[in-house]
Amino acid sequence: MSILHGPLCTGTLGFFLCVIIGLIFKVVWWFKPGTSFVLILILLCLFCGLLGRHTNSRYFGILISDRNVMSLSRFQSIAWTIVISSAFIVIALSRANAGIENPLDIDMDYRIWIMMGISATSLIASPLVLENKMDKDFKDPREKEKTYEQLGNVCSDLKGTKVADNSKGILFANKSPDKAAFTDIFEGDEIGNACSVDIAKLQMFFFTMVSLITYSITLYILISKNPTAAGFPALSEGFLTVLGISHVGYISSKAVTSTKTDTNIKTN
């Protein structure tokens, strides 16, 4: 099985990890600090892609949840980790190269840790909120069959297979990781809204992208001007407020049941 097709073996993954770590050190010595930041971002993204290939035979496999769908909370948490880690690596190695005592003594504004904590909370809370929905089902098999027929027919063209074949309780799930699609991060989690855009997810995705791009540019400018900076740029209180509201909406939307179950479904 070639490297580009199928999962990577552990030895191959370890080899690539060693190569990427070596390149990270070389990049800092060979290129200007701002360019090094961008290149290390790319290298860390590449390693995440290799991890995805190793675990799920997909370069975006690291984003795939246990329901074999791509997860927005995973995307956000990984993206912020890559951005913060890349900047920290460049600044720390630049400080070490400049002979600064305690090169790892880099001030991280407390708001950054709050932001990372909020992202981690969503990553952990999402499956916990959805777990209860795996136990929900229909008491009457006829009601279940009717609901699957109504919803499955709508989703069959969009998802590739019928919803009825992919459910865990009332949650949508794919049979295998190769069925996962990037559009999963915008769509509902349940059978009842698996083919609909989840506005709370869409809102959080756009906010995540805007904040990631803006803060990455801020870090690029800081590193380009002062690669031995003693700290990261601070985040504003307003940023954290909007971030918190976005995540509350995201988690709350998962708590609401959109699929008709045995307690509220009606038959003709």
C-alpha positions as CSV (number, residue, x, y, z in Angstrom):
1,M,0.0,0.0,0.0
2,S,1.5,3.3,-1.0
3,I,2.0,6.3,1.3
4,L,-0.7,8.3,-0.6
5,H,-3.3,5.6,-0.4
6,G,-4.6,3.9,2.8
7,P,-3.3,4.4,6.4
8,L,0.3,5.1,7.3
9,C,2.1,2.6,9.4
10,T,3.5,3.7,12.7
11,G,7.1,3.6,11.5
12,T,6.3,5.8,8.5
13,L,4.4,8.2,10.7
14,G,7.3,8.4,13.2
15,F,9.8,9.0,10.3
16,F,7.7,11.9,9.0
17,L,7.4,13.3,12.5
18,C,11.2,13.3,12.9
19,V,11.6,14.9,9.5
20,I,9.1,17.6,10.3
21,I,10.7,18.4,13.7
22,G,14.1,18.7,11.9
23,L,12.6,21.0,9.3
24,I,11.1,23.2,12.0
25,F,14.5,23.8,13.5
26,K,16.1,24.4,10.0
27,V,13.3,26.8,8.9
28,V,14.0,29.1,11.9
29,W,17.7,29.3,11.0
30,W,17.2,29.6,7.2
31,F,14.3,32.1,6.8
32,K,13.2,35.4,8.2
33,P,11.0,35.1,11.4
34,G,7.8,36.0,9.7
35,T,8.4,33.5,6.9
36,S,9.4,30.9,9.5
37,F,6.0,31.4,11.2
38,V,4.1,30.7,8.0
39,L,6.2,27.7,7.1
40,I,5.9,26.1,10.5
41,L,2.2,26.6,10.3
42,I,2.3,24.6,7.1
43,L,4.5,21.9,8.6
44,L,2.2,21.4,11.6
45,C,-0.8,21.3,9.3
46,L,1.1,18.6,7.2
47,F,1.7,16.6,10.3
48,C,-2.0,16.8,11.3
49,G,-2.8,15.6,7.8
50,L,-0.4,12.6,8.2
51,L,-2.0,11.8,11.6
52,G,-5.4,11.8,9.9
53,R,-4.1,9.5,7.2
54,H,-2.7,7.2,9.8
55,T,-5.9,7.0,11.9
56,N,-8.7,7.3,9.3
57,S,-7.0,6.9,5.9
58,R,-8.0,10.6,5.2
59,Y,-5.7,13.6,5.3
60,F,-8.6,15.4,7.1
61,G,-9.1,12.3,9.3
62,I,-8.1,14.2,12.4
63,L,-11.3,16.1,12.1
64,I,-13.5,13.0,12.0
65,S,-15.4,12.1,15.2
66,D,-16.5,8.7,16.5
67,R,-19.7,9.1,14.4
68,N,-17.5,9.3,11.3
69,V,-18.5,12.9,10.5
70,M,-16.2,16.0,10.5
71,S,-16.5,18.0,13.7
72,L,-16.5,21.8,13.9
73,S,-15.2,21.7,17.5
74,R,-12.3,19.5,16.5
75,F,-11.5,21.9,13.6
76,Q,-11.5,25.0,15.9
77,S,-9.5,23.4,18.7
78,I,-6.8,22.0,16.3
79,A,-6.6,25.3,14.3
80,W,-6.0,27.4,17.4
81,T,-3.5,24.9,18.7
82,I,-1.5,25.1,15.4
83,V,-1.5,28.9,15.3
84,I,-0.5,29.4,18.9
85,S,2.1,26.5,18.8
86,S,3.7,27.9,15.6
87,A,4.1,31.3,17.0
88,F,5.5,30.0,20.3
89,I,8.1,27.8,18.5
90,V,9.4,30.7,16.3
91,I,9.6,33.1,19.3
92,A,11.2,30.6,21.6
93,L,13.8,29.4,19.1
94,S,14.6,33.0,18.1
95,R,15.1,34.0,21.7
96,A,17.4,30.9,22.2
97,N,19.4,31.9,19.1
98,A,19.8,35.4,20.4
99,G,21.2,34.1,23.7
100,I,18.3,35.3,25.8
101,E,18.2,33.7,29.3
102,N,15.2,31.5,29.8
103,P,14.0,31.6,26.1
104,L,10.8,29.8,27.0
105,D,9.8,32.6,29.5
106,I,7.2,34.0,27.1
107,D,4.3,35.9,28.5
108,M,0.9,34.4,27.4
109,D,-1.9,36.8,28.2
110,Y,-4.5,35.2,30.4
111,R,-7.2,35.8,27.7
112,I,-5.3,33.5,25.4
113,W,-5.7,30.7,27.9
114,I,-9.4,31.5,28.4
115,M,-9.9,31.3,24.6
116,M,-8.1,28.0,24.5
117,G,-10.1,26.8,27.4
118,I,-13.4,27.8,25.8
119,S,-12.4,25.8,22.6
120,A,-11.5,22.8,24.7
121,T,-14.7,23.0,26.6
122,S,-16.7,22.8,23.3
123,L,-14.6,19.9,22.2
124,I,-15.4,18.0,25.4
125,A,-19.0,19.2,25.9
126,S,-20.2,18.4,22.4
127,P,-20.1,14.6,22.6
128,L,-21.4,14.7,26.2
129,V,-24.5,16.7,25.1
130,L,-25.1,14.4,22.2
131,E,-24.5,11.2,24.1
132,N,-28.0,11.2,25.6
133,K,-29.5,11.3,22.0
134,M,-27.9,8.0,21.2
135,D,-30.3,6.3,23.6
136,K,-33.5,7.9,22.1
137,D,-35.5,5.8,19.7
138,F,-39.1,5.0,18.6
139,K,-41.2,2.6,20.6
140,D,-43.3,1.8,17.5
141,P,-41.2,0.3,14.7
142,R,-43.7,1.6,12.2
143,E,-43.2,5.2,13.4
144,K,-39.5,4.7,13.1
145,E,-39.7,3.3,9.6
146,K,-42.0,6.2,8.5
147,T,-39.7,8.8,9.9
148,Y,-36.6,7.2,8.2
149,E,-38.5,7.1,5.0
150,Q,-39.4,10.8,5.1
151,L,-36.0,11.9,6.2
152,G,-33.8,9.3,4.6
153,N,-35.2,10.0,1.1
154,V,-34.3,13.6,1.5
155,C,-30.8,12.9,2.7
156,S,-29.9,10.0,0.4
157,D,-28.7,12.2,-2.4
158,L,-26.9,14.7,-0.2
159,K,-25.2,12.2,2.1
160,G,-24.6,9.4,-0.3
161,T,-26.5,6.8,1.8
162,K,-29.8,6.7,3.6
163,V,-30.1,8.2,7.1
164,A,-31.7,5.0,8.3
165,D,-28.5,3.1,7.6
166,N,-26.3,5.6,9.5
167,S,-28.1,6.5,12.7
168,K,-27.0,6.1,16.3
169,G,-30.2,6.6,18.2
170,I,-31.5,9.9,16.7
171,L,-27.9,11.0,15.7
172,F,-26.7,10.9,12.2
173,A,-23.6,8.8,11.7
174,N,-21.6,7.5,8.7
175,K,-20.7,3.8,8.4
176,S,-17.1,4.6,7.7
177,P,-14.6,7.6,7.8
178,D,-14.4,7.7,4.0
179,K,-18.1,8.9,4.0
180,A,-17.2,12.0,6.1
181,A,-17.4,15.3,4.2
182,F,-16.2,18.8,5.1
183,T,-19.8,20.0,4.8
184,D,-20.6,18.0,8.0
185,I,-19.3,20.8,10.1
186,F,-22.1,23.1,8.8
187,E,-25.0,20.5,9.1
188,G,-27.1,19.3,12.0
189,D,-26.2,16.3,14.1
190,E,-29.5,14.5,14.2
191,I,-31.5,12.5,11.7
192,G,-34.1,15.3,11.6
193,N,-31.6,18.0,10.6
194,A,-28.7,16.1,9.1
195,C,-29.4,17.7,5.7
196,S,-30.0,21.2,7.0
197,V,-27.5,24.0,7.7
198,D,-27.1,24.5,11.4
199,I,-27.0,28.3,11.9
200,A,-25.2,28.0,15.2
201,K,-22.4,26.0,13.5
202,L,-22.2,28.4,10.6
203,Q,-22.0,31.4,12.9
204,M,-19.2,29.8,15.0
205,F,-17.3,28.7,11.8
206,F,-17.3,32.3,10.4
207,F,-16.3,33.8,13.7
208,T,-13.6,31.2,14.1
209,M,-12.1,31.9,10.7
210,V,-12.2,35.7,11.1
211,S,-10.6,35.5,14.6
212,L,-8.0,33.0,13.4
213,I,-7.0,35.0,10.4
214,T,-6.9,38.3,12.3
215,Y,-4.8,36.9,15.2
216,S,-2.5,35.1,12.8
217,I,-1.8,38.3,10.9
218,T,-1.2,40.0,14.3
219,L,1.3,37.3,15.3
220,Y,3.0,37.5,11.9
221,I,3.5,41.3,12.2
222,L,4.8,40.9,15.8
223,I,7.2,38.1,14.9
224,S,8.4,40.0,11.8
225,K,9.2,43.1,13.8
226,N,10.3,41.5,17.0
227,P,11.0,37.8,16.9
228,T,12.4,37.8,20.4
229,A,9.3,39.4,21.9
230,A,8.6,38.6,25.5
231,G,5.0,37.9,25.0
232,F,2.0,37.3,22.7
233,P,-0.4,40.0,21.6
234,A,-3.3,40.3,24.1
235,L,-6.9,39.5,23.2
236,S,-9.6,42.0,23.9
237,E,-12.4,41.4,26.4
238,G,-14.9,42.0,23.6
239,F,-13.3,39.2,21.6
240,L,-13.8,36.8,24.5
241,T,-17.3,37.9,25.0
242,V,-18.3,37.2,21.4
243,L,-16.4,34.0,21.5
244,G,-18.2,32.8,24.6
245,I,-21.6,33.7,23.2
246,S,-20.8,31.9,20.0
247,H,-19.8,28.7,21.9
248,V,-22.8,28.9,24.2
249,G,-25.1,29.0,21.1
250,Y,-23.2,26.1,19.6
251,I,-23.5,23.9,22.6
252,S,-27.1,25.0,23.3
253,S,-28.2,24.1,19.7
254,K,-26.9,20.6,20.3
255,A,-29.0,20.2,23.4
256,V,-32.2,20.9,21.5
257,T,-33.8,17.8,20.0
258,S,-34.8,18.4,16.3
259,T,-35.9,14.8,15.5
260,K,-39.3,13.6,16.4
261,T,-39.1,10.7,18.8
262,D,-41.6,8.3,20.3
263,T,-42.8,11.0,22.7
264,N,-43.8,13.5,20.0
265,I,-44.2,11.8,16.6
266,K,-47.6,11.6,15.1
267,T,-48.9,9.0,12.8
268,N,-51.7,9.3,10.2
